[in-house]
Amino acid sequence: MLTINQYVRPQSLDEAYELCQKKNTVVLGGMLWLKMQSRLVGTAIDLCDLGLDTIEETADSFRIGAMATLRMLETHAGLNQMTQNALADSVRSIVGVQFRNCATVGGSLFGRFGFSDVLTLFLALDADVELHHGGVLPLREFAEMPVLRDILVRVIVRKRNIHVAYQSQRNTKTDFPVLTCAVSEIDGVYRCVIGARPMRAVVFEDESGLLSGGVNEDNARAFADDIAVRVSVGSNLRAGADYRRRLTKTLVRRALLTLGKENEPCKSN
Ligand SMILES: Cc1cc2nc3c(=O)[nH]c(=O)nc-3n(C[C@H](O)[C@H](O)[C@H](O)COP(=O)(O)OP(=O)(O)OC[C@H]3O[C@@H](n4cnc5c(N)ncnc54)[C@H](O)[C@@H]3O)c2cc1C
């Protein structure tokens, strides 16, 4: 059981940041992961008064507050239009609607969980995160950093020419994923992200230019085979490493072919 001694609702990010520097404090998102832990917390810092529960669209980006929920990602028209519904695809198997109405973007990314569908997709979108103290940095960099005491303020997805597709494999519909895969082409750069390996998601690019002429059946298969060789996978109670490697081939190829269909001009190059 999670036991909290003191509950605080800071009125500014500075105050929240100051508080979280102290030992035995914890920042609260939707608390869905935290509440599964058995620990005694000195001070719980609830960010709910800081107006971070919005998705703001500007001329050049979407700015997703840390307290925005996974359900908001799933139902946001502009974000899903820009991502060909890949955002909705990435979260729709996470437990259920009531759960997604509570789980936050901040908690999902700050946790950098190995199984995270959310991390996989935002890495493929080449998103940035804004930390109160650490400033704006690429999510890819943040994902590799050790645990730190900072406040994740928002996630920023720049508006670009984005083509993206999402795939995951689960043993049962709403279980944790056995493997996650997102493939994107942003302004001509291909990225392939594999998560739930079961380790944290990793990003690959098309260094050898396999996809440079646009996606087709042959190069989708070749690229998928190449990623399956390069990716480091492991075993856990959901699946063995061999199965994950085989799945990598299938999911990367499927995601690429979906991307190729949506990206017809690229395909015909
Ligand atoms: C039963 C269950 C099944 C799940 N299945 C999946 C799944 O299939 N796929 C998937 O992708 N995810 C899954 N998740 C994870 C879930 O989607 C959320 O990512 C998770 O619950 C964390 O979000 P939260 O808002 O509940 O954060 P919390 O539990 O409140 O916080 C998580 C961590 O992030 C920190 N934190 C939260 N917000 C901030 C912030 N703004 N700044 C700094 N630190 C912060 C907290 O201190 C804590 O360490 C599952 C979770 C559970 C409990």
PDBQT file of the ligand as one rigid body, heavy atoms in Angstrom, charges set to zero:
ROOT
HETATM    1  C1  LIG A 301      -2.338  -2.082 -14.420  1.00  0.00    +0.000 C 
HETATM    2  C2  LIG A 301      -1.581  -1.170 -15.356  1.00  0.00    +0.000 A 
HETATM    3  C3  LIG A 301      -1.486  -1.499 -16.681  1.00  0.00    +0.000 A 
HETATM    4  C4  LIG A 301      -0.772  -0.667 -17.562  1.00  0.00    +0.000 A 
HETATM    5  N1  LIG A 301      -0.667  -1.020 -18.891  1.00  0.00    +0.000 NA
HETATM    6  C5  LIG A 301       0.044  -0.230 -19.719  1.00  0.00    +0.000 A 
HETATM    7  C6  LIG A 301       0.206  -0.571 -21.102  1.00  0.00    +0.000 A 
HETATM    8  O1  LIG A 301      -0.257  -1.596 -21.585  1.00  0.00    +0.000 OA
HETATM    9  N2  LIG A 301       0.902   0.288 -21.905  1.00  0.00    +0.000 N 
HETATM   10  C7  LIG A 301       1.451   1.441 -21.414  1.00  0.00    +0.000 A 
HETATM   11  O2  LIG A 301       2.077   2.182 -22.170  1.00  0.00    +0.000 OA
HETATM   12  N3  LIG A 301       1.307   1.790 -20.124  1.00  0.00    +0.000 NA
HETATM   13  C8  LIG A 301       0.629   0.984 -19.268  1.00  0.00    +0.000 A 
HETATM   14  N4  LIG A 301       0.533   1.329 -17.953  1.00  0.00    +0.000 N 
HETATM   15  C9  LIG A 301       1.157   2.583 -17.500  1.00  0.00    +0.000 C 
HETATM   16  C10 LIG A 301       0.143   3.714 -17.517  1.00  0.00    +0.000 C 
HETATM   17  O3  LIG A 301      -0.315   3.921 -18.829  1.00  0.00    +0.000 OA
HETATM   18  C11 LIG A 301       0.775   5.020 -17.030  1.00  0.00    +0.000 C 
HETATM   19  O4  LIG A 301       1.905   5.278 -17.796  1.00  0.00    +0.000 OA
HETATM   20  C12 LIG A 301       1.199   4.928 -15.592  1.00  0.00    +0.000 C 
HETATM   21  O5  LIG A 301       0.084   4.593 -14.812  1.00  0.00    +0.000 OA
HETATM   22  C13 LIG A 301       1.810   6.248 -15.123  1.00  0.00    +0.000 C 
HETATM   23  O6  LIG A 301       0.921   7.293 -15.313  1.00  0.00    +0.000 OA
HETATM   24  P1  LIG A 301       0.246   8.008 -14.063  1.00  0.00    +0.000 P 
HETATM   25  O7  LIG A 301      -0.384   9.267 -14.547  1.00  0.00    +0.000 OA
HETATM   26  O8  LIG A 301      -0.617   7.054 -13.328  1.00  0.00    +0.000 OA
HETATM   27  O9  LIG A 301       1.538   8.397 -13.209  1.00  0.00    +0.000 OA
HETATM   28  P2  LIG A 301       1.893   8.158 -11.657  1.00  0.00    +0.000 P 
HETATM   29  O10 LIG A 301       1.658   6.745 -11.257  1.00  0.00    +0.000 OA
HETATM   30  O11 LIG A 301       1.196   9.203 -10.836  1.00  0.00    +0.000 OA
HETATM   31  O12 LIG A 301       3.445   8.509 -11.699  1.00  0.00    +0.000 OA
HETATM   32  C14 LIG A 301       4.370   7.653 -12.345  1.00  0.00    +0.000 C 
HETATM   33  C15 LIG A 301       5.794   8.198 -12.070  1.00  0.00    +0.000 C 
HETATM   34  O13 LIG A 301       6.005   9.429 -12.742  1.00  0.00    +0.000 OA
HETATM   35  C16 LIG A 301       6.294  10.480 -11.812  1.00  0.00    +0.000 C 
HETATM   36  N5  LIG A 301       5.615  11.674 -12.330  1.00  0.00    +0.000 N 
HETATM   37  C17 LIG A 301       4.318  11.768 -12.711  1.00  0.00    +0.000 A 
HETATM   38  N6  LIG A 301       4.089  12.965 -13.291  1.00  0.00    +0.000 NA
HETATM   39  C18 LIG A 301       5.253  13.641 -13.243  1.00  0.00    +0.000 A 
HETATM   40  C19 LIG A 301       5.672  14.933 -13.683  1.00  0.00    +0.000 A 
HETATM   41  N7  LIG A 301       4.834  15.769 -14.320  1.00  0.00    +0.000 N 
HETATM   42  N8  LIG A 301       6.939  15.295 -13.465  1.00  0.00    +0.000 NA
HETATM   43  C20 LIG A 301       7.812  14.457 -12.837  1.00  0.00    +0.000 A 
HETATM   44  N9  LIG A 301       7.480  13.217 -12.414  1.00  0.00    +0.000 NA
HETATM   45  C21 LIG A 301       6.228  12.822 -12.617  1.00  0.00    +0.000 A 
HETATM   46  C22 LIG A 301       5.795   9.979 -10.482  1.00  0.00    +0.000 C 
HETATM   47  O14 LIG A 301       6.501  10.576  -9.397  1.00  0.00    +0.000 OA
HETATM   48  C23 LIG A 301       6.058   8.490 -10.600  1.00  0.00    +0.000 C 
HETATM   49  O15 LIG A 301       7.418   8.224 -10.347  1.00  0.00    +0.000 OA
HETATM   50  C24 LIG A 301      -0.170   0.523 -17.061  1.00  0.00    +0.000 A 
HETATM   51  C25 LIG A 301      -0.274   0.854 -15.714  1.00  0.00    +0.000 A 
HETATM   52  C26 LIG A 301      -0.962   0.033 -14.860  1.00  0.00    +0.000 A 
HETATM   53  C27 LIG A 301      -1.075   0.434 -13.412  1.00  0.00    +0.000 C 
ENDROOT
TORSDOF 0
